[in-house]
Amino acid sequence: MKAGREHRVPLSLRATAIIEEMQRARLSEFVFPGFKRGQPLSNMALEAVLRRAKVDVTTHGFRSSFRDWAGDSTAFARDVVEAALAHAVENKTEAAYRRSDALEKRRKLMAAWSAYCNSAPIKARGNVMPLRPVARI
């Protein structure tokens, strides 16, 4: 992590399945190996794929999309969503009392995000961005 602190991530069943599949095809110590031998996949690899696909999105947009979905389409607490994004608590007093990383609540959040990402998109009407149905967990 760029913040230099531990961030535990509860994986959804789908994410776990992808990692297990990658494990079977593993060619190095990395789950997602890079093109250079002995190196992980570059943090710029996804950006390069998006650029080649000529889509007008950014890698940071994935995080932003998650934040918008969680805030607009779910009832998960704001602090749980912020913890999922590894955002630090800016209020020093609040940060001093927050000892938990809400792992079990974030596990439910990630399961809901996985269900949303794996659901079929709803056709857009006019210029309105379509929303998918969201599972309430």
KAMOBEL-V943773 format. One record per pair of residues at least 6 apart in sequence whose ideal C-beta (glycine too) atoms are under 8 Angstrom apart, sorted by the first residue. I is the first residue (numbers start at 1). J is the second residue. D is the distance in whole Angstrom. If there is no record, write none. Layout:
# KAMOBEL-V943773
i = [I:I]
j = [J:J]
d = [D:D]
This chain:
# KAMOBEL-V943773
i = [1:1:3:3:7:7:8:8:9:9:10:10:10:10:10:11:11:12:12:12:12:13:13:14:14:14:15:15:19:22:22:23:26:27:28:28:29:30:30:30:32:32:33:33:33:34:34:34:34:35:46:47:47:50:50:50:63:66:66:66:67:67:69:69:69:70:70:70:70:70:71:71:73:73:73:74:74:74:74:75:76:76:76:76:77:79:79:79:80:80:80:80:81:82:83:83:83:84:84:84:88:89:89:108:109:111:111:112:112:112:112:115:115:115:116:116:116:119:119:120:121:121:122:122:122:122:123:124]
j = [7:86:86:88:86:101:101:103:106:110:103:104:106:107:110:19:110:110:111:113:114:111:114:114:117:118:110:114:31:31:32:31:33:33:37:38:38:39:40:41:40:41:39:40:41:40:41:42:45:42:59:58:59:57:58:59:85:84:85:113:81:85:113:116:134:76:81:84:109:113:78:81:116:131:134:109:112:134:136:136:105:108:109:112:105:89:98:102:102:105:106:109:109:89:101:102:106:106:109:110:95:95:98:137:137:135:137:134:135:136:137:134:135:137:132:134:135:132:133:132:130:132:130:131:132:133:130:130]
d = [5:6:7:7:5:8:6:6:8:8:6:8:5:4:5:7:7:5:5:7:4:7:7:5:8:6:8:7:6:5:7:7:8:6:8:7:8:8:5:7:6:4:7:7:6:5:5:5:7:8:5:7:5:6:7:7:6:8:7:6:7:6:7:6:8:6:4:8:7:7:7:7:8:6:5:8:6:6:7:7:7:8:5:8:7:8:8:7:5:5:6:6:7:8:6:5:6:5:6:7:7:4:6:5:8:8:6:7:5:8:5:8:4:8:6:6:7:5:6:7:6:6:4:7:6:8:6:5]
